[in-house]
Amino acid sequence: MTIDFGLLNRKALVTGSGRGIGRAIALRLAQAGCDVGVSDIDFAAAEAVAAEIRALGPSSCAFKADVSSASDVEAMFSSFLSTFQTIDILVNNAGITRDTLLVRMKETDWDLVLDINCKGVFLCCREAARTMMRARRGKIINIASVVGINGNAGQVNYSASKAGIIGITRTLAKELASRSILVNAVAPGFIKTPMTDKLPDTEKERLINDTPLKHMGTPLDVANAVLFLASSMADYITGDVLVVDGGLVLR
């Protein structure tokens, strides 16, 4: 017996979905029946994922956008709505890191991370909410991080941006509930991606040792959490932060 996630022909937009966690989310939603807009600053990567989705059956289009730019976000949503007519699901996944200790951090690295990771969520939520409020339904899922809960040395900018995403999520859950728009977050722990592959081996070993399950997660682990929150099985959940971390925040 197959599971009906209630997502057949739903229209989803996933930012930062040209690779890693975002790609896994876009493909998982497509496997559940969604038509998916694939957005990334790297258009070639986004188009490659959109082609993978079309091979599965659903419709998909690629969009190039810098989510820290209001004009780029407005253009992306205009193109998405022109293609799909509505938006049922927004997944804010786009994000970057610029790690170093506080005393060595440049102001430009602080601004860049906060602009893309946090301001980008604000801009995309604002555009999506305008359409979802008229439709009186929608799901917004923001990708936060366990470092937005626990913090992490060397990531004051990234931790602040992810804590901000949690604040945005909980506030918008309250603002938009009367229009039946549900807003939740997923907070991944140590996930194997091109971003974490760049970490020194000693740092990887430390993080694995700090994780009670003693191994890294995969992009599919995060994608499955997003699928749950996007699905009809989570229709009475809003303002929550679903932690996917192998028990890391328990320490």
C-alpha positions as a Markdown table, in Angstrom:
| # | Residue | x | y | z |
|---|---|---|---|---|
| 1 | Met | 0.0 | 0.0 | 0.0 |
| 2 | Thr | 1.4 | 3.4 | -1.0 |
| 3 | Ile | 1.1 | 6.5 | 1.3 |
| 4 | Asp | -0.9 | 9.4 | 0.0 |
| 5 | Phe | 0.8 | 12.6 | 1.2 |
| 6 | Gly | -1.9 | 14.8 | -0.2 |
| 7 | Leu | 0.6 | 16.6 | -2.4 |
| 8 | Leu | -0.4 | 15.5 | -5.9 |
| 9 | Asn | -0.2 | 18.5 | -8.3 |
| 10 | Arg | 0.7 | 20.9 | -5.5 |
| 11 | Lys | 3.0 | 23.7 | -6.5 |
| 12 | Ala | 6.3 | 24.0 | -4.5 |
| 13 | Leu | 9.2 | 26.3 | -4.7 |
| 14 | Val | 12.5 | 25.3 | -3.1 |
| 15 | Thr | 15.3 | 27.9 | -2.8 |
| 16 | Gly | 19.0 | 26.9 | -2.9 |
| 17 | Ser | 18.0 | 23.6 | -4.5 |
| 18 | Gly | 20.7 | 23.1 | -7.1 |
| 19 | Arg | 22.6 | 20.8 | -4.8 |
| 20 | Gly | 22.9 | 19.2 | -1.4 |
| 21 | Ile | 19.9 | 19.4 | 1.0 |
| 22 | Gly | 17.9 | 21.6 | -1.4 |
| 23 | Arg | 18.2 | 19.2 | -4.3 |
| 24 | Ala | 17.1 | 16.3 | -2.0 |
| 25 | Ile | 14.1 | 18.3 | -0.9 |
| 26 | Ala | 13.0 | 19.2 | -4.4 |
| 27 | Leu | 13.3 | 15.6 | -5.6 |
| 28 | Arg | 11.4 | 14.2 | -2.5 |
| 29 | Leu | 8.5 | 16.6 | -3.1 |
| 30 | Ala | 8.4 | 15.7 | -6.7 |
| 31 | Gln | 8.3 | 12.0 | -5.8 |
| 32 | Ala | 5.3 | 12.8 | -3.7 |
| 33 | Gly | 3.5 | 14.4 | -6.7 |
| 34 | Cys | 4.5 | 18.1 | -6.5 |
| 35 | Asp | 5.3 | 20.3 | -9.4 |
| 36 | Val | 8.5 | 22.0 | -8.3 |
| 37 | Gly | 10.3 | 25.3 | -9.0 |
| 38 | Val | 14.0 | 24.8 | -8.5 |
| 39 | Ser | 15.8 | 28.1 | -7.5 |
| 40 | Asp | 19.5 | 28.6 | -7.1 |
| 41 | Ile | 22.1 | 31.3 | -7.7 |
| 42 | Asp | 23.7 | 28.7 | -10.0 |
| 43 | Phe | 21.2 | 28.4 | -12.9 |
| 44 | Ala | 23.0 | 25.4 | -14.5 |
| 45 | Ala | 22.7 | 23.4 | -11.3 |
| 46 | Ala | 19.1 | 24.4 | -10.9 |
| 47 | Glu | 18.2 | 23.4 | -14.4 |
| 48 | Ala | 19.9 | 20.0 | -13.9 |
| 49 | Val | 17.7 | 19.3 | -10.9 |
| 50 | Ala | 14.6 | 20.5 | -12.8 |
| 51 | Ala | 15.5 | 18.0 | -15.5 |
| 52 | Glu | 15.7 | 15.2 | -12.9 |
| 53 | Ile | 12.3 | 16.2 | -11.7 |
| 54 | Arg | 10.7 | 16.2 | -15.2 |
| 55 | Ala | 12.2 | 12.7 | -15.7 |
| 56 | Leu | 10.1 | 11.6 | -12.7 |
| 57 | Gly | 6.9 | 13.0 | -14.2 |
| 58 | Pro | 6.0 | 16.3 | -12.5 |
| 59 | Ser | 6.5 | 19.6 | -14.1 |
| 60 | Ser | 9.6 | 21.7 | -13.1 |
| 61 | Cys | 11.2 | 24.9 | -14.0 |
| 62 | Ala | 14.6 | 26.4 | -12.9 |
| 63 | Phe | 15.0 | 29.9 | -11.7 |
| 64 | Lys | 18.1 | 31.9 | -11.0 |
| 65 | Ala | 17.8 | 34.2 | -8.0 |
| 66 | Asp | 19.9 | 35.8 | -5.3 |
| 67 | Val | 17.5 | 35.6 | -2.4 |
| 68 | Ser | 19.1 | 38.5 | -0.6 |
| 69 | Ser | 18.0 | 40.8 | -3.5 |
| 70 | Ala | 14.4 | 42.0 | -3.3 |
| 71 | Ser | 14.2 | 42.5 | -7.0 |
| 72 | Asp | 15.5 | 39.0 | -7.7 |
| 73 | Val | 13.0 | 37.5 | -5.3 |
| 74 | Glu | 10.1 | 39.5 | -6.8 |
| 75 | Ala | 11.2 | 38.4 | -10.3 |
| 76 | Met | 11.5 | 34.7 | -9.2 |
| 77 | Phe | 8.0 | 34.7 | -7.7 |
| 78 | Ser | 6.5 | 36.5 | -10.8 |
| 79 | Ser | 8.0 | 33.8 | -13.1 |
| 80 | Phe | 7.0 | 31.0 | -10.7 |
| 81 | Leu | 3.4 | 32.2 | -10.6 |
| 82 | Ser | 3.3 | 32.8 | -14.3 |
| 83 | Thr | 4.3 | 29.2 | -14.8 |
| 84 | Phe | 2.4 | 27.4 | -12.0 |
| 85 | Gln | -0.4 | 30.0 | -11.3 |
| 86 | Thr | -0.2 | 29.5 | -7.5 |
| 87 | Ile | 2.2 | 28.5 | -4.8 |
| 88 | Asp | 1.2 | 25.9 | -2.2 |
| 89 | Ile | 4.6 | 25.2 | -0.6 |
| 90 | Leu | 7.6 | 27.3 | -0.1 |
| 91 | Val | 10.8 | 25.8 | 1.3 |
| 92 | Asn | 13.5 | 28.4 | 2.2 |
| 93 | Asn | 16.7 | 26.4 | 2.0 |
| 94 | Ala | 19.2 | 28.8 | 0.4 |
| 95 | Gly | 22.1 | 29.5 | 2.7 |
| 96 | Ile | 25.9 | 30.0 | 3.0 |
| 97 | Thr | 28.6 | 30.0 | 5.7 |
| 98 | Arg | 31.6 | 32.2 | 6.2 |
| 99 | Asp | 33.1 | 30.7 | 9.4 |
| 100 | Thr | 35.7 | 32.2 | 11.6 |
| 101 | Leu | 36.1 | 33.3 | 15.2 |
| 102 | Leu | 34.4 | 36.5 | 16.2 |
| 103 | Val | 37.5 | 38.6 | 16.6 |
| 104 | Arg | 38.6 | 37.6 | 13.1 |
| 105 | Met | 35.3 | 38.0 | 11.4 |
| 106 | Lys | 34.9 | 40.7 | 8.8 |
| 107 | Glu | 31.8 | 42.9 | 8.8 |
| 108 | Thr | 31.3 | 41.9 | 5.1 |
| 109 | Asp | 31.1 | 38.2 | 6.2 |
| 110 | Trp | 28.6 | 39.0 | 8.8 |
| 111 | Asp | 26.4 | 41.0 | 6.4 |
| 112 | Leu | 26.6 | 38.4 | 3.6 |
| 113 | Val | 25.5 | 35.5 | 5.8 |
| 114 | Leu | 22.7 | 37.4 | 7.5 |
| 115 | Asp | 21.5 | 38.8 | 4.1 |
| 116 | Ile | 21.3 | 35.5 | 2.3 |
| 117 | Asn | 20.3 | 33.2 | 5.2 |
| 118 | Cys | 17.9 | 35.4 | 7.1 |
| 119 | Lys | 16.9 | 38.4 | 4.9 |
| 120 | Gly | 16.3 | 35.9 | 2.1 |
| 121 | Val | 13.8 | 34.0 | 4.2 |
| 122 | Phe | 12.0 | 37.3 | 5.0 |
| 123 | Leu | 11.8 | 38.3 | 1.4 |
| 124 | Cys | 10.6 | 34.9 | 0.1 |
| 125 | Cys | 8.1 | 34.5 | 2.9 |
| 126 | Arg | 6.7 | 38.0 | 2.2 |
| 127 | Glu | 6.2 | 37.2 | -1.5 |
| 128 | Ala | 4.7 | 33.7 | -0.9 |
| 129 | Ala | 2.4 | 35.0 | 1.8 |
| 130 | Arg | 0.7 | 37.5 | -0.5 |
| 131 | Thr | -0.5 | 34.6 | -2.8 |
| 132 | Met | -1.1 | 32.2 | 0.0 |
| 133 | Met | -3.3 | 34.7 | 1.9 |
| 134 | Arg | -5.5 | 35.1 | -1.1 |
| 135 | Ala | -5.8 | 31.3 | -1.5 |
| 136 | Arg | -6.3 | 30.9 | 2.3 |
| 137 | Arg | -3.9 | 28.0 | 2.4 |
| 138 | Gly | -0.2 | 27.2 | 2.2 |
| 139 | Lys | 2.8 | 25.6 | 3.8 |
| 140 | Ile | 6.1 | 27.5 | 4.5 |
| 141 | Ile | 9.0 | 25.4 | 5.7 |
| 142 | Asn | 12.2 | 27.2 | 6.7 |
| 143 | Ile | 15.6 | 25.4 | 6.9 |
| 144 | Ala | 17.2 | 26.5 | 10.2 |
| 145 | Ser | 20.0 | 24.6 | 12.0 |
| 146 | Val | 20.8 | 23.2 | 15.4 |
| 147 | Val | 23.4 | 25.9 | 15.7 |
| 148 | Gly | 20.5 | 28.4 | 15.8 |
| 149 | Ile | 19.4 | 26.6 | 19.0 |
| 150 | Asn | 22.8 | 25.7 | 20.7 |
| 151 | Gly | 25.2 | 28.0 | 19.0 |
| 152 | Asn | 28.6 | 26.9 | 17.7 |
| 153 | Ala | 32.1 | 28.4 | 18.1 |
| 154 | Gly | 33.3 | 30.0 | 14.9 |
| 155 | Gln | 29.8 | 30.5 | 13.5 |
| 156 | Val | 28.5 | 33.6 | 15.2 |
| 157 | Asn | 27.1 | 34.9 | 11.9 |
| 158 | Tyr | 25.6 | 31.6 | 10.8 |
| 159 | Ser | 24.2 | 30.8 | 14.2 |
| 160 | Ala | 22.6 | 34.3 | 14.4 |
| 161 | Ser | 21.0 | 33.8 | 11.0 |
| 162 | Lys | 19.6 | 30.4 | 11.9 |
| 163 | Ala | 18.3 | 31.6 | 15.2 |
| 164 | Gly | 16.7 | 34.5 | 13.3 |
| 165 | Ile | 15.0 | 32.0 | 11.0 |
| 166 | Ile | 13.4 | 30.2 | 14.0 |
| 167 | Gly | 12.1 | 33.6 | 15.2 |
| 168 | Ile | 10.7 | 34.4 | 11.8 |
| 169 | Thr | 9.1 | 30.9 | 11.7 |
| 170 | Arg | 7.3 | 31.3 | 15.1 |
| 171 | Thr | 6.2 | 34.8 | 14.4 |
| 172 | Leu | 4.8 | 34.1 | 11.0 |
| 173 | Ala | 3.0 | 31.0 | 12.3 |
| 174 | Lys | 1.0 | 33.3 | 14.6 |
| 175 | Glu | 0.5 | 36.0 | 11.9 |
| 176 | Leu | -0.7 | 33.7 | 9.2 |
| 177 | Ala | -2.6 | 31.0 | 11.1 |
| 178 | Ser | -6.0 | 32.8 | 10.6 |
| 179 | Arg | -5.5 | 32.3 | 6.8 |
| 180 | Ser | -4.7 | 28.6 | 7.2 |
| 181 | Ile | -1.1 | 29.1 | 6.3 |
| 182 | Leu | 1.2 | 26.8 | 8.3 |
| 183 | Val | 4.8 | 27.9 | 9.0 |
| 184 | Asn | 7.4 | 25.5 | 10.4 |
| 185 | Ala | 11.1 | 25.0 | 10.4 |
| 186 | Val | 13.5 | 22.0 | 10.1 |
| 187 | Ala | 16.8 | 22.3 | 12.1 |
| 188 | Pro | 19.4 | 19.9 | 10.7 |
| 189 | Gly | 22.4 | 18.8 | 12.6 |
| 190 | Phe | 25.6 | 17.4 | 11.0 |
| 191 | Ile | 24.5 | 16.5 | 7.5 |
| 192 | Lys | 26.9 | 15.2 | 4.8 |
| 193 | Thr | 26.8 | 17.9 | 2.0 |
| 194 | Pro | 29.4 | 19.7 | -0.1 |
| 195 | Met | 29.4 | 22.4 | 2.6 |
| 196 | Thr | 30.3 | 20.0 | 5.4 |
| 197 | Asp | 32.8 | 18.1 | 3.2 |
| 198 | Lys | 35.0 | 21.2 | 3.4 |
| 199 | Leu | 35.4 | 20.9 | 7.1 |
| 200 | Pro | 38.7 | 19.7 | 8.5 |
| 201 | Asp | 38.8 | 16.0 | 9.4 |
| 202 | Thr | 39.4 | 16.8 | 13.0 |
| 203 | Glu | 36.2 | 19.0 | 13.1 |
| 204 | Lys | 34.2 | 16.2 | 11.4 |
| 205 | Glu | 35.4 | 13.7 | 13.9 |
| 206 | Arg | 34.5 | 16.0 | 16.8 |
| 207 | Leu | 31.0 | 16.6 | 15.5 |
| 208 | Ile | 30.4 | 12.8 | 14.9 |
| 209 | Asn | 31.6 | 12.1 | 18.4 |
| 210 | Asp | 29.2 | 14.7 | 19.8 |
| 211 | Thr | 26.3 | 13.1 | 18.0 |
| 212 | Pro | 24.7 | 10.3 | 20.0 |
| 213 | Leu | 23.9 | 8.3 | 16.9 |
| 214 | Lys | 27.6 | 8.5 | 16.0 |
| 215 | His | 27.2 | 9.2 | 12.3 |
| 216 | Met | 26.4 | 12.1 | 10.0 |
| 217 | Gly | 22.9 | 12.6 | 8.6 |
| 218 | Thr | 22.1 | 12.6 | 4.9 |
| 219 | Pro | 20.2 | 15.2 | 2.8 |
| 220 | Leu | 17.4 | 12.6 | 2.5 |
| 221 | Asp | 17.0 | 12.6 | 6.3 |
| 222 | Val | 16.2 | 16.4 | 6.0 |
| 223 | Ala | 14.1 | 16.0 | 2.9 |
| 224 | Asn | 11.9 | 13.4 | 4.6 |
| 225 | Ala | 11.2 | 15.9 | 7.5 |
| 226 | Val | 10.3 | 18.6 | 5.0 |
| 227 | Leu | 8.0 | 16.1 | 3.2 |
| 228 | Phe | 6.2 | 15.3 | 6.4 |
| 229 | Leu | 5.7 | 19.0 | 7.2 |
| 230 | Ala | 4.5 | 19.7 | 3.7 |
| 231 | Ser | 2.1 | 16.8 | 3.7 |
| 232 | Ser | -1.5 | 16.5 | 4.9 |
| 233 | Met | -0.1 | 14.5 | 7.9 |
| 234 | Ala | 1.1 | 17.8 | 9.4 |
| 235 | Asp | -2.0 | 19.9 | 8.9 |
| 236 | Tyr | -2.3 | 20.6 | 12.6 |
| 237 | Ile | 1.3 | 21.6 | 13.2 |
| 238 | Thr | 2.5 | 25.2 | 12.9 |
| 239 | Gly | 5.3 | 27.2 | 14.6 |
| 240 | Asp | 7.3 | 24.1 | 15.3 |
| 241 | Val | 11.0 | 23.4 | 14.8 |
| 242 | Leu | 11.6 | 19.8 | 13.8 |
| 243 | Val | 15.2 | 18.9 | 14.8 |
| 244 | Val | 16.9 | 16.3 | 12.5 |
| 245 | Asp | 20.3 | 15.9 | 14.2 |
| 246 | Gly | 20.9 | 12.3 | 15.5 |
| 247 | Gly | 20.5 | 13.7 | 19.1 |
| 248 | Leu | 23.1 | 16.4 | 18.8 |
| 249 | Val | 21.1 | 19.0 | 20.7 |
| 250 | Leu | 20.7 | 16.6 | 23.6 |
| 251 | Arg | 24.3 | 17.2 | 24.7 |
